[in-house]
Amino acid sequence: MQQDQDLKILDEMIADLGGSRAAPTCDLLLEHLQAARRYLLGSMPGEYGLCLQQARESLASIPEKAAGIETRKNLRYLIDSEVPKQRRSTAASAGFPLPSLAPLASAT
């Protein structure tokens, strides 16, 4: 299952960054990855994708050596694998408009 694989990758990245000497420079990246993990487990794909994007943005401000090449590759993989899922869910829901709420009847 894709979610299990994504979760494993996130866990490895979090463990690697949390235990590295460069942790102070990677705090923001670590925070975004931990949030992405929570949203993945909570089945919140929009928020999950946003946290991955934010992690990528914070990665840009970290020296290459501090974050590591493997972290960059894993993050790119997670983002690339998330895009098709978002397109499928958007396409599936496009034909089904949300029901409108009827006004509540007056209690008086």
Number of C-alpha atoms within 10 A of each C-alpha: 5 9 11 11 11 19 17 13 18 22 15 14 21 20 12 17 23 15 10 13 11 15 16 12 16 20 14 17 25 23 16 22 25 19 18 25 21 16 18 21 14 11 11 12 17 12 16 23 21 16 24 23 19 17 23 18 14 17 22 12 12 16 12 12 8 17 22 14 11 11 20 16 10 16 22 15 13 18 18 12 13 18 11 11 13 14 10 11 11 11 11 10 10 10 8 8 7 8 6 6 6 6 6 6 6 5 4 3
